[in-house]
Amino acid sequence: MPASIEDSAGRSNRPARLCLANGFLAFAAAAALVPSPALAQAARSDVQAELRAATTADRELRAFYESRDHRPLWVRGSSLGPEADLLLKLIETADADGLDPADYRPQTLASAIDTARRGAPADLARAEMLLSQTFAAFARDMRRPSDVDMVYVDPVLKPTVPSISSVLKSAVAAPSLGRHLDSIGWMHPFYGQLRKTLLDSPSDGKREQQLRVNLERARALPADPGRRYILVDAAAARLWMYEDGRVRDSMKVVVGKADQQTPMMAGLIRFAMVNPYWNIPPDLVQVRVAPDVISSGLSYLDTRRFQVMSGWSEAATVVDPAEVDWKAVAAGRKEVAVRQLPGGDNAMGKMKFMFPNHLGVYLHDTPEKHLLLKADRRFSSGCVRVEDAERLARWLFGKPLAPESERPEQRVDLPEPVPVIITYFTAAPEEGRIVYRPDPYNRDAVQMARLGSRSLATR
């Protein structure tokens, strides 16, 4: 008789306590007799026939199987593959993801798996559909928006809840379904490594909370940033260049001071500016430039090669600084545009890498190379100063970037935009292990308060 599939159940968004699991998704199948190709094909045809006759209210699920001639994803020949058990263990430990395992009916799924192992095609088909339905629901819930104050300059980089069809098609496209499940392959690679450590770690309230906080930050990363992308970690004060899923290069960076923190954000580097001006943020003009002008006179502007501008548009013109009420600027009653000429001690150095954003945060060169030698590299006003801008430019553009002349602001467009993700990990995967770092911006406590005081040990 046709397999009857239960409709998707609504799942709550209520907080769930974490559950400590001993071990993590051990992928070891019991030895079994391998049927002949002819028998395996016959068994699969029987399951396909049952899937073709199965009824489900979920149109996407039905369309997924129709698109592949009802070939199963979880059934191998005449039996379920070990991936079914992997998925069951994943949903049983969904507390680690801030989800409620009960929402995915693990007992119902376990019963369907056990029944299917008897080999009846109808039972295999029912388990097949239930596994796909559960997996899609679980993966989609894991991709929910994360409240970690990440600014997405370019919406294409913002994680979104995928369709049921895309979740299942990604699983089909994976080289190994087992590895896809074990690594949490529908999330950014950091996620699966942090999750495994959370489940494997001995009970330690502080470490558990730290891992949970950083899991949320990993959730905020694009699942697939692209073939090439840059990752900047403000907690580590370091930059990594990723290509084809691997780190190709890395360098130190200088990030924002505690009172001028580098924000978490994601954008697309679209061009570089060679021989850049430094357009000084208005708050810095107020607290730094204006007081020095008042104390040292207008000669301070000439010494630092600062120009006062009529505005920030391309049509802005240089104005006489003597016409500016610098006391009003220092008091915050008046705002004035000031820029520093290229070259010399220009704070942008030789070049800056632009992903235009309303926060005025960029990656750029720096003349203050000595700051990169320090262990604590929090000295900027929010921007990211890179150790070797020329090396970064060669990786981005595939060639050296040299100015054509002394002309300021020479724009060089990238043939294809490259994502840059600025994040903040106090626990992060590095060379096959989790590295724990200080929390220089004191963000962990804020994030912990958002997550609540749930602990694995309280389960």
Phi and psi in degrees as a GROMACS rama.xvg file:
@    title "Ramachandran Plot"
@    xaxis  label "Phi"
@    yaxis  label "Psi"
@TYPE xy
-61.908  145.378  PRO-2
-73.7621  135.54  ALA-3
-102.988  126.156  SER-4
-106.116  133.076  ILE-5
-70.9364  144.942  GLU-6
-69.3634  155.515  ASP-7
-62.117  131.608  SER-8
-87.7757  145.619  ALA-9
-67.4456  142.254  GLY-10
-119.049  138.839  ARG-11
-80.0982  162.054  SER-12
-103.628  16.4815  ASN-13
-66.6947  150.326  ARG-14
-62.0834  148.765  PRO-15
-128.302  140.393  ALA-16
-73.2871  149.856  ARG-17
-79.602  151.033  LEU-18
-122.38  122.017  CYS-19
-75.5069  125.853  LEU-20
-110.316  137.113  ALA-21
-84.0714  114.792  ASN-22
80.5899  174.496  GLY-23
-145.85  107.378  PHE-24
48.9415  52.3265  LEU-25
-63.3621  121.315  ALA-26
-101.377  78.3744  PHE-27
-133.182  112.969  ALA-28
-92.3497  144.559  ALA-29
-67.9794  147.536  ALA-30
-65.1943  140.163  ALA-31
-143.148  154.973  ALA-32
-70.0082  134.788  LEU-33
-91.5473  119.643  VAL-34
-69.4392  160.565  PRO-35
-65.5227  155.514  SER-36
-53.88  -39.1644  PRO-37
-65.5956  -43.862  ALA-38
-66.5451  -41.038  LEU-39
-62.2627  -41.4089  ALA-40
-65.8976  -39.6945  GLN-41
-64.5257  -42.2493  ALA-42
-63.8605  -41.801  ALA-43
-65.1221  -38.0249  ARG-44
-62.8929  -38.2342  SER-45
-63.4287  -42.9147  ASP-46
-66.6389  -40.5454  VAL-47
-60.1679  -40.4067  GLN-48
-62.9068  -40.8276  ALA-49
-66.6687  -39.5029  GLU-50
-65.6463  -36.3493  LEU-51
-65.0672  -32.1665  ARG-52
-91.6036  -9.84825  ALA-53
-65.3934  151.304  ALA-54
-114.57  137.827  THR-55
-151.324  144.105  THR-56
-78.4122  -11.0913  ALA-57
-86.7748  108.186  ASP-58
-64.5958  -39.9823  ARG-59
-64.0723  -40.5346  GLU-60
-64.5464  -43.9392  LEU-61
-62.874  -42.7305  ARG-62
-65.4442  -35.1772  ALA-63
-59.946  -47.9468  PHE-64
-70.0486  -34.9168  TYR-65
-63.5687  -36.5375  GLU-66
-67.7173  -19.0106  SER-67
-117.849  27.9506  ARG-68
54.9708  33.2843  ASP-69
61.2758  25.05  HIS-70
-70.2497  135.251  ARG-71
-75.228  156.096  PRO-72
-99.3893  -34.2453  LEU-73
-104.62  -18.9819  TRP-74
-91.8385  133.029  VAL-75
-115.098  108.584  ARG-76
63.943  -110.342  GLY-77
-111.794  20.0638  SER-78
-151.186  163.213  SER-79
-74.5564  141.523  LEU-80
-77.5179  167.574  GLY-81
-65.0548  -14.2056  PRO-82
-61.8722  -26.4927  GLU-83
-61.4482  -40.6214  ALA-84
-70.5833  -33.6945  ASP-85
-61.5281  -45.778  LEU-86
-63.5469  -41.6552  LEU-87
-58.2159  -43.4417  LEU-88
-68.4536  -32.6778  LYS-89
-61.6723  -48.1173  LEU-90
-73.6395  -26.2543  ILE-91
-68.4906  -22.695  GLU-92
-109.069  25.0535  THR-93
-64.1437  -14.5732  ALA-94
-54.8572  -34.7016  ASP-95
-61.6759  -21.9729  ALA-96
-100.057  9.97841  ASP-97
73.4236  20.8138  GLY-98
-114.608  162.589  LEU-99
-97.1866  114.736  ASP-100
-53.5221  -32.7938  PRO-101
-62.0984  -24.1033  ALA-102
-64.5186  -19.607  ASP-103
-107.788  11.8224  TYR-104
46.3792  61.119  ARG-105
-59.5661  -34.0144  PRO-106
-66.597  -40.2835  GLN-107
-62.7954  -43.3787  THR-108
-66.3684  -42.8449  LEU-109
-60.8254  -41.7638  ALA-110
-63.6658  -42.0182  SER-111
-64.799  -37.7794  ALA-112
-65.363  -47.3999  ILE-113
-60.294  -43.6589  ASP-114
-64.4226  -40.405  THR-115
-65.3958  -26.8481  ALA-116
-68.9223  -8.42951  ARG-117
-76.8432  -16.9973  ARG-118
98.5956  -1.29072  GLY-119
-68.7053  129.579  ALA-120
-54.7205  -39.8628  PRO-121
-63.9855  -40.4267  ALA-122
-69.2043  -38.1084  ASP-123
-63.4193  -41.1286  LEU-124
-65.6276  -41.2714  ALA-125
-64.1048  -44.673  ARG-126
-63.6763  -40.1403  ALA-127
-56.6088  -50.7867  GLU-128
-67.1902  -39.4744  MET-129
-67.3569  -37.8446  LEU-130
-63.2448  -45.2911  LEU-131
-64.5323  -42.4383  SER-132
-62.0629  -45.227  GLN-133
-67.7718  -43.9465  THR-134
-61.373  -45.2962  PHE-135
-62.0924  -42.6458  ALA-136
-63.8024  -44.1267  ALA-137
-65.0652  -48.4998  PHE-138
-63.0725  -39.4879  ALA-139
-66.6023  -38.817  ARG-140
-67.0179  -34.4666  ASP-141
-66.5096  -25.6376  MET-142
-89.4053  15.8909  ARG-143
-64.2747  156.219  ARG-144
-58.907  145.221  PRO-145
-113.046  131.946  SER-146
-91.6652  79.7328  ASP-147
-125.886  17.9837  VAL-148
64.4975  36.2931  ASP-149
-84.4585  129.588  MET-150
-97.7189  120.986  VAL-151
-99.5249  99.2541  TYR-152
-64.721  -41.0269  VAL-153
-113.575  114.4  ASP-154
-55.0373  -24.5333  PRO-155
-62.2503  -20.7367  VAL-156
-91.7458  -6.47287  LEU-157
-78.6831  125.276  LYS-158
-58.3616  137.905  PRO-159
-128.547  158.274  THR-160
-75.4839  116.877  VAL-161
-75.4044  163.523  PRO-162
-73.458  161.254  SER-163
-57.4455  -44.4341  ILE-164
-60.5867  -43.674  SER-165
-69.2458  -34.1238  SER-166
-60.6989  -46.8437  VAL-167
-71.8647  -37.1115  LEU-168
-66.8116  -34.7617  LYS-169
-64.5756  -37.8175  SER-170
-65.7706  -39.799  ALA-171
-64.8885  -39.2478  VAL-172
-74.8292  -17.9587  ALA-173
-64.1674  141.678  ALA-174
-57.5785  -31.2065  PRO-175
-144.842  122.823  SER-176
-63.5251  -38.6145  LEU-177
-61.0706  -46.6481  GLY-178
-68.1147  -33.2839  ARG-179
-60.6959  -42.6075  HIS-180
-72.1556  -44.7062  LEU-181
-64.0143  -34.9349  ASP-182
-93.4763  0.855876  SER-183
54.8272  55.9027  ILE-184
-66.2154  -7.3633  GLY-185
-92.027  1.94384  TRP-186
-115.872  171.941  MET-187
-58.68  143.059  HIS-188
-53.0742  -28.0475  PRO-189
-61.7908  -31.5004  PHE-190
-62.4177  -50.4958  TYR-191
-62.0449  -37.602  GLY-192
-68.6603  -40.3439  GLN-193
-67.4941  -40.2697  LEU-194
-62.9534  -43.5101  ARG-195
-61.1316  -43.2501  LYS-196
-64.7477  -39.3401  THR-197
-60.0569  -43.7835  LEU-198
-75.2088  -30.666  LEU-199
-86.9952  -19.5694  ASP-200
-70.9975  144.954  SER-201
-61.2358  157.745  PRO-202
-61.9261  118.136  SER-203
-153.699  102.756  ASP-204
-52.4486  -42.8173  GLY-205
-67.0356  -46.0814  LYS-206
-66.3934  -38.7256  ARG-207
-60.4751  -46.3013  GLU-208
-63.5397  -40.5845  GLN-209
-63.4858  -42.1376  GLN-210
-65.8446  -41.027  LEU-211
-63.0535  -41.9799  ARG-212
-59.8715  -43.7542  VAL-213
-76.1059  -24.6035  ASN-214
-61.8147  -40.8568  LEU-215
-63.1912  -38.599  GLU-216
-67.2817  -36.8559  ARG-217
-66.4987  -33.6343  ALA-218
-63.0586  -28.5192  ARG-219
-79.8605  -9.02584  ALA-220
-80.5667  148.295  LEU-221
-59.2395  134.639  PRO-222
-62.6968  -36.6828  ALA-223
-135.434  87.6014  ASP-224
-67.1063  -15.6259  PRO-225
122.979  177.225  GLY-226
-66.5278  -36.5666  ARG-227
-128.358  133.918  ARG-228
-159.026  163.133  TYR-229
-111.696  133.687  ILE-230
-117.694  123.629  LEU-231
-113.089  126.788  VAL-232
-109.982  109.937  ASP-233
-67.669  -29.0279  ALA-234
-69.5751  -35.4469  ALA-235
-89.3524  -13.7598  ALA-236
52.3532  52.7039  ALA-237
-147.794  154.928  ARG-238
-124.272  139.867  LEU-239
-124.412  141.299  TRP-240
-106.592  117.185  MET-241
-102.55  139.324  TYR-242
-145.6  124.482  GLU-243
54.1221  40.6559  ASP-244
80.2575  2.41637  GLY-245
-123.772  151.733  ARG-246
-74.4043  120.243  VAL-247
-95.7719  -26.9901  ARG-248
-164.165  164.033  ASP-249
-154.219  154.254  SER-250
-156.445  161.084  MET-251
-73.7721  154.677  LYS-252
-138.154  159.624  VAL-253
-104.181  130.796  VAL-254
-119.126  -177.251  VAL-255
-68.3014  150.986  GLY-256
-66.6041  167.943  LYS-257
-58.9624  -33.9913  ALA-258
-94.1039  0.235933  ASP-259
-140.52  64.5083  GLN-260
-68.0735  144.254  GLN-261
-73.0074  121.937  THR-262
-76.0758  160.495  PRO-263
-81.7296  127.585  MET-264
-159.615  161.135  MET-265
-138.656  130.575  ALA-266
-153.592  -178.395  GLY-267
-112.718  118.35  LEU-268
-69.9345  119.386  ILE-269
-107.758  -26.5483  ARG-270
-161.88  164.064  PHE-271
-112.349  152.199  ALA-272
-118.238  116.146  MET-273
-95.651  144.576  VAL-274
55.6042  55.4031  ASN-275
-79.2645  151.576  PRO-276
-74.0045  158.712  TYR-277
-107.172  107.441  TRP-278
-82.8639  106.969  ASN-279
-74.0714  126.223  ILE-280
-56.8548  141.049  PRO-281
-54.956  -34.7189  PRO-282
-67.2116  -33.2855  ASP-283
-73.3807  -34.0038  LEU-284
-60.4126  -40.7598  VAL-285
-66.6803  -48.0088  GLN-286
-90.8585  -17.6143  VAL-287
-116.246  -56.9376  ARG-288
-68.7369  -52.6586  VAL-289
-58.5305  -46.8738  ALA-290
-60.1034  -36.2132  PRO-291
-70.6134  -35.517  ASP-292
-64.502  -42.1175  VAL-293
-63.786  -40.2978  ILE-294
-83.9172  -32.0901  SER-295
-109.595  -11.9717  SER-296
90.8878  177.013  GLY-297
-67.0658  -17.7937  LEU-298
-62.7556  -23.6905  SER-299
-58.8044  -38.2514  TYR-300
-65.9478  -41.0297  LEU-301
-66.7086  -40.6206  ASP-302
-61.1433  -40.1396  THR-303
-89.9806  -0.183456  ARG-304
59.8369  43.4192  ARG-305
-92.9911  142.982  PHE-306
-122.04  138.534  GLN-307
-92.085  131.192  VAL-308
-114.617  158.761  MET-309
-75.9106  -11.7396  SER-310
171.781  -168.028  GLY-311
-105.854  0.779491  TRP-312
-75.4162  164.973  SER-313
-65.2965  -21.2937  GLU-314
-89.3596  3.14173  ALA-315
-63.4265  147.54  ALA-316
-120.14  159.704  THR-317
-74.787  136.008  VAL-318
-118.376  160.619  VAL-319
-72.5685  119.204  ASP-320
-63.0126  -20.497  PRO-321
-66.9849  -18.5073  ALA-322
-84.266  -4.80349  GLU-323
-91.1841  136.603  VAL-324
-84.5923  88.8462  ASP-325
-67.0164  -29.127  TRP-326
-66.056  -38.0209  LYS-327
-67.7232  -35.4545  ALA-328
-65.021  -45.9192  VAL-329
-63.4802  -31.1942  ALA-330
-83.7262  -7.26787  ALA-331
84.6364  8.91166  GLY-332
-85.4674  -17.0476  ARG-333
-138.874  145.007  LYS-334
-116.545  137.09  GLU-335
-135.007  145.224  VAL-336
-89.0865  127.321  ALA-337
-132.656  138.386  VAL-338
-132.074  157.63  ARG-339
-108.387  135.441  GLN-340
-67.4872  154.079  LEU-341
-64.0941  163.34  PRO-342
84.3036  175.574  GLY-343
58.2269  -124.06  GLY-344
-96.8549  22.6057  ASP-345
-53.7348  130.035  ASN-346
-63.1298  -21.9793  ALA-347
-82.9052  -10.9081  MET-348
69.7281  -142.589  GLY-349
-84.572  -22.8571  LYS-350
-160.591  158.821  MET-351
-135.425  151.802  LYS-352
-112.065  119.749  PHE-353
-103.681  124.039  MET-354
-126.213  82.5437  PHE-355
-45.9275  128.697  PRO-356
-152.575  157.479  ASN-357
-73.1982  -11.194  HIS-358
-87.7842  -10.9572  LEU-359
67.4986  32.5498  GLY-360
-104.927  131.23  VAL-361
-140.392  171.42  TYR-362
-98.3401  133.998  LEU-363
-154.643  163.782  HIS-364
-68.6288  171.38  ASP-365
-150.819  140.561  THR-366
-80.6296  -13.6256  PRO-367
-92.3067  66.1363  GLU-368
-64.7365  -25.2718  LYS-369
-62.9683  -26.446  HIS-370
-67.4266  -25.3566  LEU-371
-74.0513  -12.3973  LEU-372
-83.7534  -10.8141  LEU-373
-84.2863  151.263  LYS-374
-70.5433  -41.8771  ALA-375
-97.0889  109.289  ASP-376
-111.866  54.2716  ARG-377
-110.344  89.7474  ARG-378
-134.559  -10.0531  PHE-379
-84.9332  176.541  SER-380
-97.1561  20.4356  SER-381
126.389  -30.5025  GLY-382
-72.3363  169.645  CYS-383
-109.369  113.839  VAL-384
-92.5483  124.191  ARG-385
-96.5876  149.951  VAL-386
-64.5936  -42.4132  GLU-387
-140.437  89.0004  ASP-388
-64.2141  -35.3665  ALA-389
-67.3984  -37.7479  GLU-390
-67.4299  -40.9388  ARG-391
-63.3367  -40.6862  LEU-392
-63.2095  -40.358  ALA-393
-63.2677  -37.9574  ARG-394
-68.8876  -40.6501  TRP-395
-68.2065  -46.6009  LEU-396
-99.9646  -11.2715  PHE-397
74.4188  14.2215  GLY-398
-164.311  161.303  LYS-399
-66.4968  149.756  PRO-400
-108.318  113.548  LEU-401
-123.716  142.462  ALA-402
-66.2808  142.294  PRO-403
-75.9831  -24.5503  GLU-404
-161.533  -168.06  SER-405
-84.1979  -1.12083  GLU-406
-59.4219  132.965  ARG-407
-69.3294  156.236  PRO-408
55.4941  59.8238  GLU-409
-89.6961  112.545  GLN-410
-85.9025  132.597  ARG-411
-125.655  111.598  VAL-412
-78.914  142.481  ASP-413
-76.9501  137.673  LEU-414
-58.2226  -34.7751  PRO-415
-141.245  126.782  GLU-416
-56.7265  145.835  PRO-417
-117.544  125.514  VAL-418
-63.8516  142.339  PRO-419
-126.733  128.79  VAL-420
-118.799  119.456  ILE-421
-104.316  116.685  ILE-422
-127.614  -166.73  THR-423
-156.196  96.3722  TYR-424
-112.546  118.213  PHE-425
-92.3444  -4.75994  THR-426
-143.138  120.403  ALA-427
-148.086  146.649  ALA-428
-66.6274  135.75  PRO-429
-155.307  115.955  GLU-430
53.2998  46.7124  GLU-431
81.9961  7.4168  GLY-432
-142.164  168.274  ARG-433
-95.6592  125.217  ILE-434
-101.804  129.535  VAL-435
-100.309  133.261  TYR-436
-123.912  161.098  ARG-437
-63.2557  166.962  PRO-438
-114.593  73.9142  ASP-439
-62.2537  -25.8374  PRO-440
-96.4612  1.12252  TYR-441
54.457  42.5525  ASN-442
-89.0031  -23.4833  ARG-443
-60.6658  -43.3564  ASP-444
-61.8462  -38.9904  ALA-445
-64.2116  -44.2432  VAL-446
-69.208  -36.3809  GLN-447
-62.1205  -39.0699  MET-448
-63.5371  -35.1157  ALA-449
-67.866  -39.0712  ARG-450
-75.9214  -22.496  LEU-451
93.5998  -179.747  GLY-452
-99.3342  22.7609  SER-453
-64.8241  146.004  ARG-454
-138.767  147.523  SER-455
-58.2515  -35.9451  LEU-456
-68.4522  -17.1567  ALA-457
-89.5383  -4.10471  THR-458
